[in-house]
Every structure is written in C-alpha cells, then in structure tokens.
Amino acid sequence: MSIAHLYQDFGPKTLGRDANISLNDVEIEDQKLDSFEKGYQAGWDDAVNAQVATKTRISSDLAKNLQEVSFSYHEARSTLTKSLEPLFSDVVATLLPEVARHSLGPHVVAQLTDMVRVQTDQVIEITVSPVNLETIETLIENELESPFVMVPDPNLSEGQVFLRIGVEEREIDLDHVIETVGAAFNNFFTATGQDS
C-alpha cells in the first residue's frame, strides 16, 4: 500500500482522473512571471510606504528639535539679558558719572583749544557749576595761554559747561549724555523683556 495520498502533490495539475491535460512550459513561465511581478510590486509598495513613513517621522522630529533649539536660544538670550541688566544699570548709575567727572576737564580744554584756533584775540568766558569751578580753572590755567573768565552758575549741574569766545558758543553736557545712554539701556531692556 502506498502513502502517496498522505502528501500534497506538487506535480503538474490535471483536470480530472482521466484527463491528462497538463500546463505547458509557456503557461508555467507566465504564472511565474505574474507571481514575480505581483511580489515585486508588493515589495516596491512596501518600500515606498516605509520611505514615506520614515520621511514623515524625520520631518516631524526635525521640526520638534528645531522648535526646542529655537526655544532654548530665546530662553538663553532672555536669561542672559536679564542677568546683565543690573550690571549695565550699575555702569550707567556709577561708572559713567565717575568717568564723565574725570573727563570733563580734558573735554573742556579740547573744545577751548579748537575754539581758540579760530578766534585768538578774544577773551574766553567759561560758565561752570560752582562745584567744578576750581578744578576747571586750574586745568585751564595749565593748558591755555589765552585770557579767560570763569563764571560760576549754580543752575548748572556738575557735567555742564558753557564756553564762549566772541560770538561762538559751545555747550558741554555730559549729564545729558549719561542720561541718554541710561535711557537707551532702559529701552533695550524694556524691549527685550517684552519680547520674551
């Protein structure tokens, strides 16, 4: 007794017991080619879908990372700006006035030297705060040979000086410069605070 009936038959298909019609080689090749084409197309579709899914995931991850980097940059900039604000406030409040006080005399001498070149035979009138009168007078005596008159004006601040030679007048107002610099810093920090 044979056990062939227990196993699947992979041989050529027959239509019936009595019919011995088999598929010829061309039909077999067509079936193989059709199966190959279907498998190839299915693999291609899977690859395209996988590529689209990968691109979508990468784009999403990139957008998320860029957003995090952008947020981190703005957060770091805001933190840095906030931490520098007290430093710049101190610079404007203490350092700039001190620098201005020490540079007032040399600035007056530079302006007077420039003015004297044009009008050499005129008396120089220097209007200054009483606080700076002695300092400016001593400095000018050492630097200029032209005759000058010191006029104290209690209405002037320590950073203000008015110079006059004939009809030419000049104003030195370091207090205004310091005030302008302070306002610029305040505007910057106010605008930066509103941005963050």
C-alpha positions as CSV (number, residue, x, y, z in Angstrom):
1,M,0.0,0.0,0.0
2,S,1.3,3.4,-1.0
3,I,1.3,6.5,1.3
4,A,1.3,9.0,-1.6
5,H,-2.2,10.0,-0.8
6,L,-1.0,11.5,2.5
7,Y,1.3,14.0,0.8
8,Q,0.4,17.0,-1.3
9,D,1.1,16.6,-5.0
10,F,3.3,19.4,-6.4
11,G,3.3,17.9,-9.9
12,P,1.5,19.3,-12.9
13,K,-2.2,19.9,-12.4
14,T,-4.7,17.6,-14.0
15,L,-8.3,18.4,-14.5
16,G,-9.5,15.0,-13.6
17,R,-8.7,11.4,-13.2
18,D,-9.0,10.7,-16.8
19,A,-7.8,13.9,-18.2
20,N,-4.1,14.1,-18.6
21,I,-4.0,17.7,-19.7
22,S,-1.0,19.5,-18.2
23,L,0.1,23.0,-18.3
24,N,2.8,23.6,-20.9
25,D,6.0,25.4,-20.2
26,V,4.8,28.8,-21.5
27,E,1.9,28.9,-19.1
28,I,4.1,27.9,-16.2
29,E,6.5,30.7,-17.1
30,D,3.6,33.2,-17.4
31,Q,2.4,32.2,-14.0
32,K,5.9,32.5,-12.6
33,L,6.4,35.9,-14.2
34,D,3.0,37.1,-12.9
35,S,3.8,35.9,-9.4
36,F,7.2,37.6,-9.6
37,E,5.6,40.9,-10.8
38,K,3.0,40.8,-8.0
39,G,5.7,40.1,-5.4
40,Y,8.0,42.8,-6.9
41,Q,5.1,45.3,-6.9
42,A,4.2,44.4,-3.3
43,G,7.8,44.8,-2.2
44,W,8.1,48.1,-4.1
45,D,4.9,49.4,-2.5
46,D,6.2,48.4,1.0
47,A,9.5,50.2,0.4
48,V,7.7,53.4,-0.8
49,N,5.4,53.3,2.2
50,A,8.3,52.7,4.5
51,Q,10.2,55.6,2.9
52,V,7.2,58.0,3.2
53,A,6.7,57.0,6.9
54,T,10.5,57.5,7.6
55,K,10.5,60.9,5.9
56,T,7.4,61.9,7.8
57,R,8.9,60.8,11.1
58,I,12.2,62.5,10.3
59,S,10.5,65.8,9.3
60,S,8.4,65.7,12.5
61,D,11.5,65.0,14.7
62,L,13.4,67.7,12.9
63,A,10.6,70.3,13.4
64,K,10.3,69.3,17.0
65,N,14.1,69.6,17.6
66,L,14.3,73.0,15.7
67,Q,11.4,74.3,17.9
68,E,13.3,73.1,21.0
69,V,16.5,74.7,19.9
70,S,14.7,78.0,19.0
71,F,13.0,78.0,22.4
72,S,16.3,77.2,24.1
73,Y,18.1,80.1,22.2
74,H,15.4,82.6,23.1
75,E,15.3,81.3,26.7
76,A,19.1,81.6,27.0
77,R,19.1,85.1,25.4
78,S,16.4,86.3,27.8
79,T,18.1,84.8,30.8
80,L,21.4,86.4,29.8
81,T,19.8,89.8,29.1
82,K,18.0,89.7,32.5
83,S,21.3,88.8,34.3
84,L,23.2,91.7,32.5
85,E,20.5,94.3,33.3
86,P,21.8,95.0,36.9
87,L,25.4,95.2,35.6
88,F,24.5,97.8,32.9
89,S,22.3,99.7,35.4
90,D,25.3,99.9,37.8
91,V,27.6,101.0,34.9
92,V,25.2,103.8,33.9
93,A,24.5,104.8,37.5
94,T,28.0,104.8,39.0
95,L,30.8,104.2,36.4
96,L,29.6,106.7,33.7
97,P,29.2,109.6,36.1
98,E,32.6,109.0,37.5
99,V,34.2,108.7,34.0
100,A,32.3,111.9,33.0
101,R,33.6,113.8,36.0
102,H,37.2,112.9,35.3
103,S,36.9,113.6,31.6
104,L,35.1,116.9,31.9
105,G,38.2,119.0,32.3
106,P,40.1,117.4,29.3
107,H,37.0,117.7,27.2
108,V,36.7,121.5,28.1
109,V,40.4,122.0,27.2
110,A,40.0,120.2,23.9
111,Q,36.9,122.3,23.0
112,L,38.7,125.6,24.0
113,T,41.8,124.7,22.1
114,D,39.7,124.2,19.0
115,M,37.8,127.4,19.5
116,V,41.0,129.5,20.2
117,R,42.5,128.4,16.9
118,V,39.7,130.4,15.1
119,Q,39.5,133.4,17.4
120,T,42.9,134.1,19.0
121,D,42.5,137.6,20.4
122,Q,39.2,137.2,22.3
123,V,38.6,136.6,26.0
124,I,37.3,133.2,26.8
125,E,34.2,133.0,29.0
126,I,33.7,129.7,30.8
127,T,30.4,129.2,32.7
128,V,30.5,126.2,35.0
129,S,28.9,124.7,38.1
130,P,30.4,126.1,41.3
131,V,31.4,122.6,42.3
132,N,33.7,122.3,39.3
133,L,34.9,125.9,39.2
134,E,38.3,125.4,40.9
135,T,39.2,122.2,39.1
136,I,38.4,123.5,35.6
137,E,40.2,126.8,36.4
138,T,43.4,125.1,37.5
139,L,43.3,122.8,34.5
140,I,42.8,125.6,32.0
141,E,45.5,127.8,33.6
142,N,48.0,125.0,33.0
143,E,46.8,124.3,29.4
144,L,45.8,127.6,27.8
145,E,47.7,130.9,27.5
146,S,44.6,132.9,26.3
147,P,42.9,135.1,28.8
148,F,39.7,133.6,30.3
149,V,37.0,134.5,32.8
150,M,35.3,131.9,35.0
151,V,31.6,132.4,35.6
152,P,30.0,130.2,38.3
153,D,26.4,129.3,37.6
154,P,24.6,127.4,40.4
155,N,21.9,126.4,37.9
156,L,24.4,124.1,36.0
157,S,25.0,120.6,37.0
158,E,28.4,119.1,37.5
159,G,28.5,117.8,34.0
160,Q,27.6,121.0,32.2
161,V,29.9,123.7,30.9
162,F,29.2,126.6,28.6
163,L,32.1,128.1,26.6
164,R,32.1,131.4,24.7
165,I,34.7,133.1,22.7
166,G,33.3,136.2,20.9
167,V,30.1,135.1,19.2
168,E,31.0,131.4,19.1
169,E,29.4,129.3,21.9
170,R,29.6,125.6,22.8
171,E,27.8,123.6,25.4
172,I,29.3,120.5,27.0
173,D,26.6,118.5,28.8
174,L,27.9,115.2,29.9
175,D,24.9,114.7,32.2
176,H,22.7,114.7,29.2
177,V,25.0,112.1,27.5
178,I,24.8,109.9,30.6
179,E,21.0,110.3,30.7
180,T,20.7,109.4,27.0
181,V,22.9,106.3,27.5
182,G,20.8,105.3,30.5
183,A,17.6,105.8,28.6
184,A,19.0,103.7,25.7
185,F,19.8,100.8,28.1
186,N,16.4,101.1,29.8
187,N,14.7,101.0,26.4
188,F,16.7,98.0,25.3
189,F,16.0,96.0,28.5
190,T,12.3,97.0,28.4
191,A,12.0,95.9,24.7
192,T,13.9,92.7,25.4
193,G,11.7,92.0,28.4
194,Q,8.6,92.4,26.3
195,D,10.0,90.1,23.6
196,S,10.5,87.2,26.0
